[in-house]
Amino acid sequence: MSEIQRDLRAVLDSKIGKGKVLLLIGPRQVGKTTLLKNILNSVSSEKKVQFWNCDESDVRQFLSEANSAKLKSFVGNSDFIVIDEAQRVKDIGLTIKLLHDSFPNVQLAVTGSSSLDLSNSINEPLTGRKFEYNLFPFSTNELANHTSMLEEMRQLQNRLVYGFYPDVVNNPSEEKEILTNIVNSYLYKDVFEFQDIRKSSVIEKLVQALALQVGSEVSFNELGNLLGIDTVTVQRYVDLLEKAYVVFHIRSYSRNVRNELKKSIKIYFYDNGVRNSVISNFSPVEIRSDIGALWENFLISERIKNNAYHNKNAKYYFWRTTQKQEIDFIEEIGRA
């Protein structure tokens, strides 16, 4: 399959050479590295580019021990440097700041698959020095632009089950195997690697429980009882899963009206395929009892992608009263 153009590509292209670091964050395996490599391939052949992969131990060691002299020897006469999977390097923000300040004519692009450590280590050192963007699995809009809206509508039931991860979309006969590998090899990797999780099985059971509650209000107390852990630990684990881009939440809408339910949340997955893989259910749409949850997760996650790529500062809510009046999704744009 030919290259599927990402909606974020034009935005990133427009920021090159503007004197700031490009920071691209999102789940593993959604195409961050591919997107930046495609950008590098379009850079003038006269430009010298370097690609530093932080999954490699020698790169991690170099970046964690870097000083101005060492950096100068590695940067050389480079015009463009990509630092891939930056969250794997301790205090990477300070190193990127040093690179940016010492080599202002070098365009830096940084990817991260988790905001667990990355936000803490980068936000303060790079204040005013970065353009930050999120990349997610393919969107309906991206795929429709690649083929046609008619073709994408024909694929809709398949997307509801298998989702939009690039490898899944590009290998239509191997969806189950690919999604199983994504869940087993990548989904929890950053959570387990950067946090002190003593019982990994609890996290996995929590994700399964959340997958079965998509579209329903989530009770941390009930989840704690189900998993045999306290409510505070449940909240901590959900927060970690959000920072690892496994799930996201929306809160109940309230303007201090007494009969509105407050402090309630719903949890959704960034990708339907991951959600279905977690519960080992790839049954066709027409025979599923959770079709409502699939549609709700699909529609809301698509809206999240669309707003992120078009730089819309949106807040998301659901609304339900004690009288059972309900709106599944409310979007509020431009409110401070």
C-alpha positions in Angstrom: 0.0 0.0 0.0 1.2 3.5 -0.9 1.9 6.0 1.9 -1.2 7.1 3.7 -0.9 10.9 4.3 -1.3 11.9 7.9 -3.4 14.9 8.7 -0.6 16.2 11.0 2.0 16.1 8.2 1.2 19.6 6.8 1.3 21.1 10.3 4.7 19.6 11.0 6.0 20.6 7.6 5.0 24.2 8.4 6.9 24.3 11.7 10.2 23.1 10.3 12.8 25.9 10.5 10.8 28.0 13.0 13.5 27.7 15.7 11.6 25.3 18.0 11.8 21.6 18.8 9.0 19.5 17.2 7.6 17.1 19.9 5.4 14.3 18.7 3.7 12.1 21.3 1.3 9.2 21.0 0.8 5.5 21.5 3.4 3.0 20.3 3.0 1.6 16.8 0.8 4.5 15.5 3.4 5.8 13.0 5.3 8.5 14.7 8.7 7.3 13.5 7.3 6.6 10.0 5.9 10.1 9.8 9.1 11.8 10.8 11.1 9.6 8.4 8.8 10.6 5.6 9.4 14.2 6.5 13.2 13.6 6.5 12.9 11.9 3.0 11.4 15.1 1.7 14.1 17.3 3.1 16.5 18.6 0.6 19.3 16.1 -0.3 21.8 18.8 0.6 20.7 18.7 4.2 22.4 16.3 6.6 20.1 14.4 8.9 20.6 12.1 11.8 18.2 9.6 13.5 18.9 8.7 17.1 16.9 5.7 18.4 16.6 5.7 22.2 15.6 2.0 22.2 19.3 1.4 21.5 21.4 1.3 24.7 24.4 3.2 23.4 22.2 6.1 22.3 20.5 6.2 25.7 23.9 6.2 27.4 25.2 9.0 25.2 22.2 11.2 25.7 22.0 10.6 29.4 25.7 11.6 29.9 25.8 14.3 27.2 27.6 17.7 27.7 28.3 20.4 25.2 31.6 19.0 24.0 30.1 15.5 23.4 27.1 16.8 21.7 29.2 18.9 19.3 31.1 15.9 18.2 27.9 13.9 17.5 25.9 16.8 15.9 28.7 17.8 13.6 27.3 19.7 10.6 23.8 18.1 10.9 20.8 20.1 9.8 18.1 17.9 11.2 18.1 15.4 14.1 15.4 13.1 15.2 15.4 11.7 18.7 13.1 8.7 18.7 11.4 7.2 21.9 12.9 10.0 24.0 11.0 8.9 27.1 13.6 6.1 27.5 16.3 8.6 28.5 16.5 10.0 32.0 16.3 13.8 32.2 16.0 13.9 28.4 14.5 17.4 28.6 17.7 18.9 29.8 19.7 17.3 27.0 17.2 18.5 24.4 17.4 22.0 25.9 21.2 21.9 25.7 21.0 20.7 22.1 18.5 23.4 21.1 20.4 26.2 22.8 23.8 25.1 21.6 22.8 24.4 18.0 20.0 26.8 17.1 20.3 26.2 13.4 19.7 22.4 13.9 16.0 21.3 13.6 15.2 18.9 16.4 12.3 16.5 16.2 11.5 14.3 19.2 9.1 11.4 19.6 7.7 9.8 22.7 5.2 7.0 23.2 4.3 7.9 26.7 3.9 11.1 28.8 4.7 9.2 32.0 8.2 10.6 32.3 8.4 12.7 29.2 6.1 15.5 30.3 7.9 15.8 33.6 11.3 15.9 32.1 10.5 18.0 29.1 7.9 20.6 29.9 9.9 22.8 32.2 13.3 22.7 30.3 11.6 23.3 26.9 9.1 26.0 28.0 8.8 28.3 25.0 11.1 26.1 22.9 8.8 23.5 21.5 5.7 22.8 19.3 4.0 19.7 20.8 1.5 17.5 18.9 -0.2 14.1 19.5 -0.4 11.4 16.9 -3.0 8.6 17.1 -3.9 5.6 15.0 -5.2 6.4 11.5 -8.4 8.4 11.4 -11.4 7.9 9.1 -10.6 11.1 7.4 -7.0 10.1 6.6 -8.1 6.8 5.2 -10.9 8.3 3.2 -8.5 10.9 1.7 -6.2 8.0 0.7 -8.9 5.9 -1.0 -12.4 7.5 -1.0 -15.2 8.0 1.5 -17.2 5.3 -0.2 -14.5 2.8 0.3 -14.0 3.8 3.9 -17.8 3.5 4.5 -17.6 -0.1 3.1 -14.8 -0.8 5.6 -16.7 0.7 8.6 -17.9 -2.5 10.2 -14.3 -3.9 10.0 -13.0 -0.7 11.6 -15.4 -1.0 14.5 -13.9 -4.4 15.3 -10.2 -4.1 14.3 -9.6 -0.4 14.6 -7.1 1.9 12.9 -3.6 0.9 13.8 -1.4 1.4 10.7 -0.1 -2.2 10.7 -3.7 -3.5 11.1 -5.0 -1.3 8.2 -2.0 -2.3 6.0 -2.4 -6.0 6.6 -6.1 -6.8 6.3 -5.8 -10.6 6.7 -3.7 -10.5 9.8 -5.6 -8.1 12.1 -6.1 -10.5 15.1 -2.4 -11.5 15.2 -1.2 -7.9 14.9 -3.5 -6.6 17.6 -2.6 -9.4 19.9 1.0 -8.6 19.5 0.4 -4.8 20.1 -1.4 -5.6 23.3 1.1 -8.2 24.6 4.3 -6.4 23.5 3.6 -2.7 23.6 0.4 -1.7 25.4 1.7 -1.8 28.9 5.4 -1.5 28.2 5.9 2.1 29.4 3.7 1.6 32.4 5.7 -1.4 33.6 9.0 0.1 32.6 8.7 3.5 34.3 6.5 2.8 37.3 6.7 0.5 40.2 4.0 -1.9 39.3 4.3 -4.9 41.6 1.4 -6.9 40.1 1.2 -6.5 36.3 -1.7 -8.9 36.2 -3.8 -6.3 38.1 -3.2 -3.7 35.5 -4.2 -6.1 32.8 -7.4 -7.1 34.6 -8.1 -3.4 35.1 -7.9 -2.7 31.4 -10.2 -5.7 30.7 -12.7 -4.3 33.2 -12.5 -0.8 31.6 -13.0 -2.4 28.2 -16.2 -4.0 29.3 -17.5 -0.7 30.7 -17.0 1.5 27.7 -19.9 3.8 27.5 -20.9 3.3 31.1 -20.0 5.4 34.1 -17.0 4.0 35.9 -16.8 3.5 39.7 -13.3 3.3 41.1 -14.7 1.8 44.3 -16.4 -1.0 42.4 -13.2 -1.6 40.3 -11.2 -1.7 43.5 -13.5 -4.4 45.0 -13.3 -6.4 41.8 -9.5 -6.3 41.6 -8.8 -6.5 45.4 -7.0 -3.1 45.5 -7.9 0.2 47.1 -9.6 3.1 45.3 -6.5 5.2 45.4 -4.5 2.5 43.6 -7.2 2.2 41.0 -7.1 5.9 40.3 -3.3 5.8 40.1 -3.4 2.9 37.6 -6.0 4.6 35.4 -3.9 7.8 35.4 -0.9 5.7 34.3 -2.9 4.1 31.5 -4.0 7.5 30.3 -0.4 8.8 30.3 0.6 5.7 28.3 -2.1 6.5 25.8 -4.1 3.3 26.4 -7.3 5.0 27.5 -8.8 8.5 28.1 -11.7 9.8 30.2 -14.5 12.3 29.9 -16.2 13.8 32.9 -19.8 14.5 33.7 -21.0 18.0 32.7 -21.9 20.2 35.6 -22.7 23.9 36.0 -23.6 23.6 39.7 -27.1 22.3 39.0 -28.1 20.2 42.0 -29.6 17.3 40.1 -26.7 16.6 37.9 -24.4 13.7 38.8 -21.0 15.0 39.7 -17.5 13.5 39.8 -18.5 10.8 37.4 -16.3 9.7 34.5 -16.5 7.4 31.5 -13.4 5.7 30.1 -12.7 5.1 26.4 -10.0 3.5 24.3 -8.0 5.4 21.6 -8.6 2.4 19.3 -11.5 -0.1 19.0 -9.2 -2.8 17.9 -7.1 -2.6 21.1 -10.3 -2.6 23.1 -11.5 -5.7 21.4 -8.2 -7.5 21.7 -8.0 -6.8 25.4 -11.3 -8.8 25.9 -10.5 -11.3 23.1 -13.6 -10.5 21.1 -13.3 -10.1 17.4 -16.8 -11.3 16.5 -18.5 -9.5 13.6 -20.6 -6.5 14.4 -23.9 -8.1 13.5 -23.7 -10.7 16.3 -22.3 -8.6 19.1 -24.1 -7.5 22.2 -21.8 -4.5 22.7 -22.4 -2.8 19.4 -23.5 0.4 21.2 -20.2 0.5 23.1 -18.2 0.0 19.8 -20.0 2.8 18.1 -19.7 5.2 21.0 -15.9 4.4 21.4 -15.4 4.8 17.7 -17.2 8.1 17.3 -15.7 9.8 20.4 -12.1 8.6 19.6 -12.5 9.9 16.0 -13.6 13.3 17.4 -10.6 13.4 19.7 -8.3 12.8 16.7 -10.0 15.3 14.5 -9.8 18.1 17.1 -6.2 17.3 18.0 -5.1 17.5 14.4 -6.9 20.8 13.8 -5.7 22.4 17.0 -9.1 22.8 18.5 -8.9 23.4 22.2 -11.9 21.2 23.2 -13.2 19.8 26.4 -15.4 16.8 26.5 -18.2 15.7 28.8 -21.2 13.5 29.1 -24.4 14.6 30.9 -26.9 12.6 33.0 -29.3 13.7 35.7 -30.7 11.8 38.6 -33.9 11.5 36.5 -31.9 9.5 33.9 -31.9 12.2 31.3 -28.7 11.6 29.3 -26.5 13.0 26.6 -23.5 10.7 25.7 -21.1 13.4 24.4 -20.8 17.1 24.9 -18.0 19.1 23.2 -17.0 22.5 24.5 -14.6 24.5 22.3 -12.8 27.7 23.1 -13.8 28.1 26.7 -11.0 29.1 29.1 
